[in-house]
Amino acid sequence: MSYDTGWFKSSRSSGGSNACVEVRLTDQAVDVRDSKVPEAGHIQVSHAAWRAFLNLLR
């Protein structure tokens, strides 16, 4: 069974802001895209790279 959360925004995204990204977690990687133009594509990073990014934000 494969894991895929589907696209979601951060729980910290405010309703009035249009400066959001969406994230999708899968077995293989983490996908990130601009929520305003999802058709423009996405970037894909490893789970380790995503964890390192989040740790830098904390």
ABEGO torsion letter per residue (X at the ends): XBBBAEBBBBAABBAABABBBBBBBBAABBBBBBAABAAAEBBBBBAAAAAAAAAAAX
